Amino acid sequence: MSTPFLYHGQDCHWVIPSQDLLTVRVVTEADFEPTAFYVRCEPDNEQKLIAMNVVNTSSANASRLKTWQAELPLNRDKPTTVYCFKAVQGSHQWWLHGEGVSTRVPGLEKQFRYNAEHQPPDWVKHQIFYQIFPDRFANGNPSISVKDGEYCLQGSEKPTLVKAWGEPVYEHGTNGACEFYGGDLQGIRDKLDYLQTLGVTTLYLNPIFTAPSNHKYDTSDYINIDPHLGTNEEFAELVADLHQRGMKIVLDAVFNHTSLNHPWFDGFERGEDGLGAWKNPASPYREYYQFDGDSDEYVGWNGVKSLPKLNYLNQAVRDYFYQGENAVIKHWLRPPYAIDGWRFDVIHMLGEGEGATNNAHYVKAFRESAKSVNQDCYVLGEHFFEATQWLQGDQEDGAMNYYGFAHPVRAFFTGLDISFHPCHLDAETFAAC
């Protein structure tokens, strides 16, 4: 027997909450006649099957599709209600869940879930996002572009290199972070009409705060836009223009680590005040990072020493990024900037000490900080692998789906996994990912 068509969406047409109940809908082909059809839930941690009933709709597809509906009780002891659907056809069973249709009951990790306390912003479901790496998008103001040899990224090493538009980048592992093409905020603003013709409704910008590299994941100032991209005032004008057009903007938050150039660390001993943490156990910023006692050994992101990891056991660090009244998370969500969300870089690695101890606590705290300013802002996390544990409602609104999309695409086209190990996916396996 062939697998029937069963579909359950995740917006307000398919999931309708009330105070104590959740109304859910499923569509099937019009000629689907199961022996029995249920929604399955666990209101007291034990299975409850509730019959699905056919309902009339005014859909244009009513002649070929059939809509089924049922009401299930919302869990009272926890915010999340988990459910799936069971259709019986003679001696066959079909179970509809988050990963599709199977022939046996799915585990809880695969089932649909509704969180009565925490929901992603409704606007996110209707957006077409466009990611911009600012240096590589458009040069609107050549007068602020980086110049050849203007500075070095690492002390006296890695001088800046200016590249012409269309000129290829150097190979990976050479001068990649030093190459600048001159893209800036004005270039983005100049292209807004073009982006709208593509149907784009939300911009996601890679980091734009002051940093030595072109990618700017090595932040040295979290309160100011990099001067080679523009000014804070120009950014506020860009956001205002976007909002006037009915568009939104999400910024990249790199709060797990800083650059060596950050005044707190001062890895190249350029600071006039001499207060940087590097080689300075008496520094007031020493505990902002994770040094091994009074030695020069410290923890870098993923072992990368050019990106020293922040220490969230330190109250001053917590205040600066999320707890304080003027914390970075809150600062950019407020006027005159009023961004619409944050994409948190490597958020799964954030924690205490060298590991990610108490990671869930900090992700929740980031969320609470952002929502305290704008309840409708988007909290998006970057994860290299499967992210279900961060998507239960009280941490992130969404996650970048490297695991479900980027990993199989990489394996299919390059024959390598994320660790650069050989990984062959044929077309059939790739399509099923």
Beta strands, then each sheet from edge to edge (+ up, - down):
strand 1: 6-7
strand 2: 15-17
strand 3: 21-29
strand 4: 36-41
strand 5: 48-51
strand 6: 53-55
strand 7: 65-73
strand 8: 80-89
strand 9: 92-97
strand 10: 100-102
strand 11: 112-115
strand 12: 129-132
strand 13: 152-154
strand 14: 157-159
strand 15: 161-162
strand 16: 179-180
strand 17: 202-205
strand 18: 209-210
strand 19: 221-225
strand 20: 248-253
strand 21: 300-301
strand 22: 304-308
strand 23: 341-344
strand 24: 378-383
strand 25: 398-401
sheet 1: 1+ 3- 2+
sheet 2: 1+ 3- 7+ 6-
sheet 3: 5+ 4- 8+ 9- 10+
sheet 4: 5+ 4- 8+ 11-
sheet 5: 12+ 17+ 20+ 23+ 24+ 25+
sheet 6: 13+ 14-
sheet 7: 15+ 16+
sheet 8: 18+ 19-
sheet 9: 21+ 22-
end
